[in-house]
Amino acid sequence: MTLAQVKRIIITLVGFTVLIIGIVLIVFPGPAFIVIPIGLAILATEYIWAKKLFEGIKRILKKQEKPSAKG
């Protein structure tokens, strides 16, 4: 097993662990809306599907930050 393969396995395990903890925090009290994107960001360093999902979440959050012109 090469060093790159070991790195990918470690990143996958850590990323999915953080993501699963975030999903559990949806049901239990906790900062799920912070933990889930962190897990996706970790996975996005190795997986394109996670990067696309993470970018989508960032776009949604940026839309919510902008003040509404209605007023």
Secondary structure, 3 states (H helix, E strand, C coil): CCHHHHHHHHHHHHHHHHHHHHHHHHHCCCCHHHHHHHHHHHHHCCCHHHHHHHHHHHHHHHHHHCCCCCC
